[in-house]
């Protein structure tokens, strides 16, 4: 394991890690490369680490940023606790919205930049419309 823990972040309800964290996880878990990141095998399933692009870097971020998602019966809270206790990661920041980005993304005030464009997220965040660039 590396002597330098990776960074673990919470932005809104989502969790993220940086490249250093993924590197450290590869030293303690079996990992599988995916087209958009990594799958870290864990008891009961896996933790998907999907690369995030086009966002400002988070404080202390080293390398790329990955969003975490549980697959199967993985308990994400238990996994994060284990990673923290083994110094694989360290808590590097908790934010209500993405640092460096405005909290509202448009004239409608719907905070579009805080949600992704996929159908389920749009429905969950009551964001059922697209924004048109106006000049």
Secondary structure, DSSP 8 states (H G I E B T S, - for coil): --SS-EEEEEETTEEEEEHHHHHHHHHHS-EEEETTEEEEEETTEEEEEEEE-SS---TT--S-EEEEEEEET--HHHHHHHHHHTTSEEEEEEESS-TTS-S--STT---GGGS-SSHHHHHHTT--S------
